[in-house]
Amino acid sequence: MTGTLMTSAVTADLVITGGTIVTHETTIRAALAIRDGVIVAIGDEESMPAAKETLNADGMYLLPGAIDVHVHFRDPGYTHKETWETGTAAAAMGGVTTVFDMPNTNPPTGTLEALQQKLALADQQAYVDFGIYGLLGAENIDELQDLAEDGIIGFKCFMGNTFGNLPAPSTGAMLEAFERVAPTGLRVSLHAETASVMAWRYERLRAAGRNDPLAHIAARPAVVAIEAVSRAAILSEWTGTRVHVLHVSSADELRPLREAKQRGVDITCETCPHYLLLNTDDYDRLGSLIRVNPPVREATDSAAIWDGIRDGTVDMIATDHAPHTPEEKCNDNIWKADCGFPGVETQMPLMLTSVNNGQISIHDYVRLTAVSPARAWGLYPRKGALIPGSDADIAIVDMARKTTIRESELHSTSARISPYNGWEVTGLPIHTLVRGRFVMRDRQLVTEARGHGRTVKPLQKMPPARVTNADKTLAAELAKAPAKGRNEL
C-alpha cells in the first residue's frame, strides 16, 4: 500500500494528511502526495515531499472516486433535461470522478460524426472524466469498427425500449454485431429486457385501462430480463464478446448471470441504488416519479440483489442517472410519465449510509464503485485505485456527516426531482478531486474546474479478446459467396 514515485527533493502540488486511505482490501492511516494529477507518494506524513498546498483530512476517509458506468446526460438533443455541465457538476458533488455516457441522445451516438459532436460538448463542459458509449444497433452495424477505433469506451445495445425509442436489434443483428465487436475486446453494455414481450403487454394493459403506477411492472415482468440476459449470455459465449448487464432489478435474472459466469462467459453486471432501497411499497407514495426502466420491484427482489452483491454475482453499483423535468415525470397516467430520475449526485451518500448500517463494508463499496468498473473496462489501476502512479481521482468523505437529501439542491438543475427527497443520510463526500484538481471542495462546486474533464479510453489492461467461432461468422460465410453476389451486398 505504501510507496513512492518521487524523491523528497521534488515539490508536490498537494499533500493530504491525517486521512484514512481505503481500498477494496484494507484501510491505512497515511498521507498522500499528488503531482501533475498523479499520486506520487503514500506513507507517513514525515516522509511526504514539500508541497505547494496541504489539506488536513483528519477523521476523513480517502476513497477512489466512484466510476459511474451508466449515466444519461441528454446532450446533445435534450438539453432542457440535462447538459454535460450540470450532469458532471452533479457527479462532482457526489464524489463521482468518471462517468460513462449512454448513446440515446439526439442524434444517437451511432456514427463518427455524432461521437465527435458529443466529445466536443463534453470537452468544453465536463467537471469530471468521461467515457462515451457507441450505439450498437441494426442500423449502424457498418459503423461499429470505426467507432471502436475512434475512442469509445464500449458499446450500448438496447434490447428493450427506453427513452429515445431506439429500435431494438433483432437477435440476428445482435449476433452479427457481436461477431464484429468481439475482436476489438470492447465491452457491450446491455439494456437486457425483451422488447416484443413488453410491447405486447403494454398494448394489452393500456387498452384495458390500466394506467396506475403498478401497471408499469405488469408490462415488464421479470421474465423479460431473464430471457434477455440468457440470450445475451449465449451470444457472448458463442462469439467471445465481453458483455455487461445494466441495471439488474430482479432476483430471477441473477440465476442466468451466475450460470453464465460459471461457464466462463466474460459477463459483468450492475445494480442501482433504487433497486436496493426502494420496492413496490413505495409506489403509492411516489406515484409516477418511481417509473424507471426496468421497474423497481418487490422487497424480495431487493433482498436477493443485496445477497448477489455479497456473493459477488453483482459486480458493481451504477446509477442509470436519467434526468427529466418535474413536468415530464409527474402524471396520473403512468404511461405518460418519462422513465428515470437523477442519481449520480445521491449514490454515494445513499450507499455510504448502507455502509454505516452494516449492509456492506466500506471495502465492498470501493470494490463495487471503483475497482470493479475500472477492471471491467481496462482502466485499472490508472483509475479505481489509490496507489502511486494512479490518477489522483479521490473522494474525501466524512462517514459521520449527516445531511438530508433535498431535491431543490440537486445540481441537475432542470431535473430537481428525486425519490429520495427528504431522506436522511450519514456519510458524505466533502471534497472531490479529479486528476489532482478539486472539482468540489468543502461541499461547494469549484466552478473554475468546468472543462477539466477528459475522455477516458480502455488502456489495454485486460487480457486479449478471446474470439470464438470465428469460422462461423456471417462475414466468413459471406466470403464464400460468388463474387457477383458479394458485390451486390
Buried (B, 14 or more C-beta within 10 A) or exposed (E): BBEBBBEBEEEBBBBBBBBBBBBBEEBBEBBBBBBEBBBBBBBEBEBBBEBEEBBEBEEBBBBBBBBBBBBBBBBBBBBEBBBBBBBBBBBBBBBBBBBBBBBBBEBBBBBBEBBBBBBEBBBEBBBBBBBBBBBBBBBBBEBBEBBBEBBBBBBBBBBBBBBBEBEBBEEEBBBBBBBBBBBBBBBBBBBBBBBEBBBEBBEEBBEEEBBBBBBBBBBBBBBBBBBBBBBBBBBBBBBBBBBBBBBBBBBBBBBBBBBBBEEEBBBBBBBBBBBBBBBBEBBEEBBBBBBBBBBBBBEEBBEBBBEBBEEEBBBBBBBBBBBBBEEBBBBEEBBEBBBBBBBBBBBBBBBBBBBBEEBBEBBBBBBBBBBBBBBBBBBBBBBBBBBBEBBBBBBBBBBEBEBEBEBEEBBBEBBBBBBBBEBEBBBBBBBBBBBBBBBBBEBEBBEEBBBBBBBBBBBEBBEEBBBBEEEEBEEEEEEEEEEEEEEEE
